[in-house]
Amino acid sequence: MNRRPFPVPALAVGLAATLALTLAGCSSDSPELKAEGGYMPQPVGDLAAGFLVVANHGGADDKLTSVTSGLSDDITIHQTENQKMREVKSFDIPAGGELDLERGGNHIMFMNLKQQPKQGQKVGIELHFEKTDPIKVELPVKATNYNPAQH
């Protein structure tokens, strides 16, 4: 019986190279964003605010640069410092960290609403980032005075 020896070294090198490439793809040098815990208090006039957390599970920073929605054509992102609100061009989302848009702090501002969403409905928004593809989010409309810190 004339058998050729199984090329173990070549197979081992090939498997090792494949594994290394696979693991390299898993160790992310890019942002991996997920939006969670979002809500919108029921608006009283033609203004509304939106709140949520954007978690970055990736290995690179990103920035929230804008928000769009069918609810309004005039949506901005606001930073709150010393009880003063000002519009900003972006919010940083650090690698392994999160951006927390919360009541009394940084938030999304909707102006000149096209309709009045009511408690129990959902408002669709799209978050836009510097590096990552947009994320679509449904914000449940809560009571006007809703504050998750108190619930």
Secondary structure as UniProt FT lines:
FT   HELIX           8..26
FT   STRAND          33..41
FT   STRAND          47..56
FT   STRAND          62..69
FT   TURN            70..71
FT   STRAND          74..81
FT   TURN            82..83
FT   STRAND          84..88
FT   STRAND          91..93
FT   TURN            95..96
FT   STRAND          98..101
FT   TURN            103..104
FT   STRAND          107..111
FT   TURN            119..120
FT   STRAND          122..129
FT   STRAND          135..142
FT   TURN            144..145
FT   HELIX           148..150
//
